[in-house]
Amino acid sequence: MALYETINAVAPGSTSAYSGRQPKLLFLVTEDWYFCSHRLPIARAARDAGFQVIVATRVQAHGTRITEEEFALHSLPWRRRGDGIRGAARAVAAIARLYRTERPDIVHHIALKPVLFGGLARALAFAGGPDAPTIIDAVMGLGSGFSATGLAARLRRSSLGRALRLAVGHSNSRVIVQNPEDGAALTALGIEPSRIWLIRGSGIDIQHFTPLPLPKRDAVTVALVSRMLRDKGVLDAVAAIRALRARNLAIELLLAGPTDPDNSGSLSAAALSALAAESGVIWLGAVADVREVWRRATIALLPSTYGEGVPKALLEAAACARPIIATNVPGCREAVRTGEHESGLLVPPRDVNALADAIAVLAADPVRCAVMGRNGRALIETRFAEEIVARETLALYDRALAERVALQ
């Protein structure tokens, strides 16, 4: 279905429409670590294409890394969750001041909170005036806000939908989605399909993440790489390993990732330590180089209970030639090829028995694992490499600049 604009045919990043001066590109991101992990390659490509790059985020441990890239850095007084009404008002006011001071040509809002807060700030700063920047709203996954069920979830979804329509409703904005389901959901909210652009994922460095040989061990190791959240299926993964070991199968689980105090669904360190006390479960905490996980693990696991954008952890695993077992939800489906040239298996969310059975099937078939790993690597190279994602995003920037000049 031709629902979205296609951008592969557009010459990326020429900034030719702005000959004579350097266009400004401002990234609005909640956390500095998220900018570095998910947007740094695109920001580098934009800088190299002639943009002046500005990053506005909460600065914690990665400020120096950002400024070393020769990006201007602005610290914002906010966090992903828990701002409260006063904190939210302070953050929106600070963003509006920044927009008025910098007067960027393009603002790239990354994820739902920057989309919502940034949309309010834009309205405050420019009130629809002709010097308002073009907005690129990147919806990195609608998540549980649109996939959860129940009365409370429906009420939240209705409120979130109205807020999104207001935030992205202005004519000189574009919305990036990472999977078709999120695009369809936004279209159902009334956002014009011509303003929705499908760019899959955040880009994988295929020179850094290279195919690794499958480990040769008596026990088969599966790994779940993510923040330690209930919605990521951490408890389901542990339950599946518990069931497999009850069948006397030598399978162990690596949980690789930190807790997330800003997320109400995070497991505590104490809870994770209790899980790791069980036979066959190891919690590694935060891992500096995830390739070390894939040197130990044969199979990548992500039993998310809700839709995501496109999980970068799965893409990194596939780049390392690891077969994937994930839940059949938006985003995870994008990272797994089934059928011909299969690269993994999809199971229903919250189905521990199906998850355990899928792990058992692959654990017993190293040849199939190796084939899946090769297919997954090929998928990354042809669809998810950071050069592809950067090229597509820069093409969108270039289109935005051309349209902006035409209106001036």
C-alpha positions as CSV (number, residue, x, y, z in Angstrom):
1,M,0.0,0.0,0.0
2,A,1.5,3.3,-1.1
3,L,0.7,5.2,2.2
4,Y,3.8,7.3,2.6
5,E,6.1,9.6,0.7
6,T,9.1,7.8,-0.8
7,I,12.4,9.6,-0.4
8,N,15.0,7.4,-2.0
9,A,14.8,9.3,-5.3
10,V,15.6,12.7,-3.6
11,A,19.2,13.9,-3.7
12,P,20.1,14.0,0.0
13,G,21.7,16.7,2.0
14,S,22.8,19.1,-0.7
15,T,21.5,22.2,1.1
16,S,21.7,23.9,-2.3
17,A,18.6,26.0,-1.7
18,Y,20.6,27.7,1.1
19,S,23.6,28.7,-0.9
20,G,25.3,31.6,0.8
21,R,24.6,30.6,4.4
22,Q,24.7,27.5,6.6
23,P,21.2,26.2,7.5
24,K,20.5,25.3,11.1
25,L,19.3,21.9,12.2
26,L,18.2,21.5,15.8
27,F,17.6,18.1,17.4
28,L,15.3,18.1,20.4
29,V,15.9,14.8,22.4
30,T,15.0,14.0,26.0
31,E,18.2,12.3,27.0
32,D,21.8,12.8,25.9
33,W,22.5,9.1,25.9
34,Y,19.5,8.5,23.5
35,F,20.8,11.1,21.1
36,C,24.2,9.4,21.0
37,S,22.8,5.9,20.6
38,H,20.1,6.6,18.1
39,R,20.7,9.9,16.2
40,L,24.5,10.5,16.2
41,P,25.1,9.0,12.7
42,I,22.4,11.2,11.2
43,A,23.7,14.3,13.0
44,R,27.2,13.6,11.7
45,A,25.8,13.2,8.1
46,A,23.9,16.4,8.4
47,R,27.0,18.2,9.6
48,D,29.1,16.8,6.8
49,A,26.4,17.9,4.3
50,G,26.7,21.5,5.5
51,F,24.3,21.9,8.4
52,Q,25.0,23.7,11.6
53,V,23.9,21.1,14.1
54,I,22.4,22.0,17.5
55,V,21.4,19.4,20.2
56,A,19.0,20.3,22.9
57,T,18.6,17.6,25.6
58,R,19.0,16.7,29.3
59,V,22.8,16.5,29.7
60,Q,24.1,13.8,32.0
61,A,27.1,11.7,31.0
62,H,27.4,12.4,27.2
63,G,27.8,16.1,26.9
64,T,31.5,16.0,26.1
65,R,30.9,13.3,23.4
66,I,28.3,15.6,21.8
67,T,30.4,18.8,21.8
68,E,33.5,16.8,20.5
69,E,31.4,16.3,17.3
70,E,31.4,20.1,17.0
71,F,27.6,20.3,17.7
72,A,26.3,23.1,19.7
73,L,24.8,21.7,23.0
74,H,21.9,23.2,25.1
75,S,21.0,21.6,28.4
76,L,17.3,21.3,29.1
77,P,15.6,21.1,32.5
78,W,13.5,18.0,31.9
79,R,13.4,14.2,32.0
80,R,11.5,11.5,30.2
81,R,9.0,11.0,33.0
82,G,8.0,12.7,36.2
83,D,8.2,16.4,35.3
84,G,4.8,17.3,36.7
85,I,2.8,20.2,35.5
86,R,5.2,22.9,36.7
87,G,8.2,21.0,35.4
88,A,6.5,20.5,32.0
89,A,5.7,24.2,31.8
90,R,9.3,25.1,32.6
91,A,10.6,22.8,30.0
92,V,8.2,24.1,27.3
93,A,9.2,27.7,28.1
94,A,12.9,26.8,28.0
95,I,12.4,25.2,24.6
96,A,10.5,28.1,23.2
97,R,13.2,30.5,24.4
98,L,15.8,28.3,22.7
99,Y,13.8,28.3,19.4
100,R,13.4,32.1,19.5
101,T,17.2,32.5,20.1
102,E,18.5,30.0,17.6
103,R,15.8,30.4,14.9
104,P,16.6,27.1,13.3
105,D,15.6,26.3,9.8
106,I,14.6,22.7,10.7
107,V,13.8,21.2,14.1
108,H,13.9,17.4,14.4
109,H,11.8,16.3,17.4
110,I,12.9,12.8,18.5
111,A,10.2,10.6,20.1
112,L,6.8,11.4,21.6
113,K,7.7,13.8,24.5
114,P,9.8,16.1,22.3
115,V,7.1,16.0,19.6
116,L,4.5,17.1,22.1
117,F,6.6,19.6,24.1
118,G,8.4,20.9,21.0
119,G,5.1,21.5,19.2
120,L,3.8,23.6,22.1
121,A,7.2,25.5,22.2
122,R,7.1,26.2,18.5
123,A,3.6,27.7,18.8
124,L,4.7,29.8,21.8
125,A,7.9,31.0,20.0
126,F,6.6,31.8,16.6
127,A,2.8,31.9,16.8
128,G,2.6,30.6,13.2
129,G,4.8,33.4,11.8
130,P,6.7,33.0,8.5
131,D,10.0,32.5,10.3
132,A,8.8,29.4,12.1
133,P,11.1,26.4,11.5
134,T,10.1,23.4,9.5
135,I,9.4,20.6,11.9
136,I,10.4,16.9,11.5
137,D,8.5,14.9,14.1
138,A,10.1,11.4,14.6
139,V,7.7,9.0,16.2
140,M,10.0,6.3,17.4
141,G,7.2,3.9,18.3
142,L,3.7,4.6,19.6
143,G,4.2,1.8,22.1
144,S,1.8,1.0,24.9
145,G,0.0,4.4,24.5
146,F,-1.7,3.0,21.4
147,S,-1.5,-0.8,21.9
148,A,-2.7,-1.2,25.5
149,T,-6.2,-2.4,26.1
150,G,-8.8,-1.5,28.8
151,L,-10.9,1.6,29.6
152,A,-8.0,3.5,31.2
153,A,-5.8,2.7,28.2
154,R,-8.5,3.9,25.7
155,L,-8.9,7.2,27.6
156,R,-5.1,7.7,27.6
157,R,-5.1,6.8,23.9
158,S,-7.8,9.4,23.1
159,S,-6.0,12.1,25.0
160,L,-2.6,11.2,23.4
161,G,-4.3,11.2,19.9
162,R,-5.7,14.7,20.4
163,A,-2.3,16.0,21.7
164,L,-0.5,14.5,18.7
165,R,-2.9,16.0,16.2
166,L,-2.3,19.4,17.8
167,A,1.4,19.0,17.9
168,V,1.9,17.9,14.3
169,G,-1.1,19.6,12.7
170,H,0.8,22.5,11.2
171,S,1.3,22.4,7.5
172,N,5.1,22.8,7.4
173,S,5.8,19.6,9.4
174,R,6.7,16.1,8.4
175,V,6.3,13.0,10.5
176,I,8.8,10.1,10.4
177,V,7.5,6.6,11.4
178,Q,9.7,3.5,11.7
179,N,7.0,0.9,10.8
180,P,3.8,0.9,8.7
181,E,1.5,0.2,11.6
182,D,2.5,3.5,13.3
183,G,1.9,5.3,10.0
184,A,-1.5,3.8,9.7
185,A,-2.3,4.8,13.3
186,L,-1.3,8.4,12.7
187,T,-3.4,8.4,9.5
188,A,-6.4,7.2,11.5
189,L,-5.9,10.2,13.8
190,G,-6.3,12.5,10.8
191,I,-2.7,13.2,9.9
192,E,-2.3,13.5,6.1
193,P,-0.6,10.5,4.6
194,S,1.5,12.8,2.4
195,R,3.2,14.2,5.5
196,I,4.1,10.7,6.9
197,W,7.5,9.4,5.9
198,L,8.6,5.8,6.5
199,I,12.2,5.5,7.5
200,R,13.0,2.2,9.2
201,G,15.1,2.3,12.3
202,S,17.9,4.5,13.5
203,G,20.7,3.0,11.4
204,I,23.3,0.3,12.3
205,D,27.1,0.7,11.8
206,I,27.8,-2.5,9.8
207,Q,31.5,-2.0,10.1
208,H,31.3,-2.0,13.9
209,F,28.7,-4.7,14.2
210,T,30.1,-7.6,12.1
211,P,29.1,-11.3,11.8
212,L,30.4,-13.3,14.8
213,P,30.8,-17.1,14.8
214,L,28.2,-18.9,16.9
215,P,29.6,-19.8,20.3
216,K,30.5,-23.4,21.0
217,R,29.3,-24.3,24.5
218,D,27.5,-27.1,26.2
219,A,24.6,-24.9,27.1
220,V,22.8,-22.7,24.6
221,T,22.7,-19.1,25.6
222,V,19.9,-16.7,24.6
223,A,20.2,-13.0,25.3
224,L,17.7,-10.1,25.9
225,V,19.4,-6.7,25.4
226,S,17.3,-3.8,26.5
227,R,16.4,-1.6,29.5
228,M,15.1,-4.0,32.1
229,L,11.4,-3.2,31.7
230,R,8.3,-5.3,32.2
231,D,7.0,-4.2,28.8
232,K,10.2,-5.6,27.1
233,G,9.1,-9.0,28.3
234,V,11.9,-9.6,30.8
235,L,9.6,-11.6,33.1
236,D,8.3,-13.6,30.2
237,A,11.8,-14.4,29.1
238,V,12.7,-15.6,32.6
239,A,9.6,-17.7,32.8
240,A,10.4,-19.3,29.4
241,I,13.9,-20.3,30.6
242,R,12.4,-21.6,33.8
243,A,10.1,-23.8,31.8
244,L,12.9,-25.0,29.5
245,R,15.2,-25.9,32.3
246,A,12.3,-27.9,33.9
247,R,12.4,-29.9,30.7
248,N,16.1,-30.6,31.5
249,L,17.2,-28.5,28.5
250,A,20.6,-26.8,29.0
251,I,19.6,-23.2,28.1
252,E,20.6,-20.1,29.9
253,L,19.5,-16.5,29.6
254,L,21.6,-13.3,29.7
255,L,19.8,-10.2,30.6
256,A,21.9,-7.3,29.4
257,G,20.8,-3.8,30.2
258,P,20.3,-1.3,33.1
259,T,17.3,-0.5,35.2
260,D,15.4,2.7,34.2
261,P,14.2,4.7,37.2
262,D,12.5,7.2,34.9
263,N,10.2,4.4,33.6
264,S,7.4,3.2,35.9
265,G,7.7,-0.3,34.3
266,S,11.3,-0.8,35.2
267,L,12.3,-3.8,37.3
268,S,14.3,-2.8,40.4
269,A,17.9,-3.9,40.9
270,A,16.7,-6.0,43.8
271,A,14.1,-7.8,41.6
272,L,16.7,-8.4,38.9
273,S,19.1,-9.8,41.4
274,A,16.5,-12.1,42.7
275,L,15.8,-13.3,39.1
276,A,19.5,-13.8,38.6
277,A,19.7,-16.1,41.6
278,E,17.6,-18.6,39.7
279,S,19.5,-21.3,37.8
280,G,20.2,-20.3,34.2
281,V,19.5,-16.6,34.5
282,I,22.3,-14.0,34.5
283,W,21.8,-10.3,34.8
284,L,24.8,-8.4,33.3
285,G,23.6,-4.8,34.0
286,A,24.6,-2.1,31.5
287,V,27.0,-3.4,28.9
288,A,29.4,-1.0,27.3
289,D,30.0,-3.1,24.1
290,V,27.0,-5.2,23.2
291,R,29.1,-7.3,20.9
292,E,30.5,-9.0,24.0
293,V,26.9,-10.3,24.6
294,W,26.7,-11.7,21.1
295,R,30.0,-13.4,21.4
296,R,28.4,-15.4,24.3
297,A,24.9,-15.8,23.1
298,T,23.5,-17.9,20.2
299,I,20.0,-16.4,20.0
300,A,18.6,-12.9,20.4
301,L,15.4,-12.5,22.3
302,L,12.9,-9.6,22.6
303,P,9.4,-10.7,23.8
304,S,8.0,-7.1,23.9
305,T,4.4,-6.8,25.0
306,Y,3.7,-3.7,22.9
307,G,4.7,-2.2,19.6
308,E,8.0,-0.5,19.2
309,G,9.6,1.7,16.4
310,V,12.2,-0.8,15.2
311,P,14.2,-2.2,18.2
312,K,17.8,-1.3,17.7
313,A,18.9,-4.1,19.9
314,L,17.5,-6.6,17.5
315,L,19.1,-4.9,14.5
316,E,22.5,-5.0,16.2
317,A,22.0,-8.7,17.0
318,A,21.1,-9.4,13.4
319,A,24.2,-7.5,12.2
320,C,26.2,-9.8,14.3
321,A,24.5,-12.8,12.5
322,R,22.3,-13.9,15.4
323,P,18.9,-15.4,14.8
324,I,16.0,-13.6,16.5
325,I,13.0,-14.6,18.5
326,A,10.6,-11.7,19.0
327,T,7.0,-11.1,19.6
328,N,4.7,-10.5,16.6
329,V,4.1,-6.8,17.4
330,P,4.7,-3.6,15.4
331,G,8.4,-2.8,15.1
332,C,9.7,-6.3,16.0
333,R,8.1,-7.6,12.8
334,E,10.3,-5.1,10.8
335,A,13.4,-6.6,12.3
336,V,12.6,-10.2,11.5
337,R,12.2,-11.8,8.1
338,T,10.0,-14.9,8.1
339,G,9.3,-17.4,5.3
340,E,11.8,-17.4,2.6
341,H,15.2,-16.1,3.8
342,E,14.0,-16.3,7.4
343,S,16.1,-14.5,10.0
344,G,14.0,-15.4,13.1
345,L,10.8,-16.5,14.6
346,L,7.8,-14.5,15.8
347,V,5.6,-15.5,18.7
348,P,2.4,-14.0,20.2
349,P,3.0,-11.5,22.9
350,R,2.7,-12.7,26.5
351,D,2.7,-16.3,25.4
352,V,5.4,-17.9,27.6
353,N,4.8,-21.4,26.2
354,A,5.2,-20.3,22.6
355,L,8.3,-18.4,23.5
356,A,9.8,-21.4,25.3
357,D,8.9,-23.7,22.3
358,A,10.6,-21.3,19.8
359,I,13.8,-21.1,21.9
360,A,13.8,-24.9,22.2
361,V,13.4,-25.3,18.4
362,L,16.4,-23.0,17.6
363,A,18.5,-24.3,20.4
364,A,18.3,-27.8,18.9
365,D,19.2,-26.7,15.4
366,P,22.5,-24.9,15.1
367,V,22.5,-25.2,11.3
368,R,19.2,-23.3,11.1
369,C,20.6,-20.7,13.5
370,A,23.5,-20.1,11.3
371,V,21.4,-19.7,8.2
372,M,19.1,-17.3,10.0
373,G,22.1,-15.4,11.2
374,R,23.3,-15.0,7.6
375,N,19.9,-13.9,6.4
376,G,19.6,-11.4,9.2
377,R,22.9,-9.9,8.4
378,A,21.9,-9.5,4.7
379,L,18.7,-7.8,5.9
380,I,20.6,-5.3,7.9
381,E,23.0,-4.5,5.0
382,T,20.2,-3.9,2.5
383,R,17.6,-2.1,4.7
384,F,19.0,-0.9,8.0
385,A,22.6,0.2,7.6
386,E,23.2,3.7,9.0
387,E,24.3,5.0,5.6
388,I,20.8,4.1,4.2
389,V,18.9,5.7,7.1
390,A,21.2,8.8,7.0
391,R,20.7,9.2,3.2
392,E,16.9,8.9,3.6
393,T,16.8,11.4,6.5
394,L,19.0,13.9,4.7
395,A,16.8,13.6,1.6
396,L,13.9,14.7,3.8
397,Y,15.8,17.6,5.2
398,D,16.7,18.7,1.7
399,R,13.1,18.5,0.6
400,A,12.1,20.6,3.7
401,L,14.7,23.2,2.9
402,A,13.6,23.5,-0.7
403,E,9.9,23.9,0.4
404,R,10.9,26.5,3.0
405,V,12.8,28.6,0.5
406,A,9.9,28.4,-1.9
407,L,7.6,29.9,0.7
408,Q,9.9,32.8,1.6
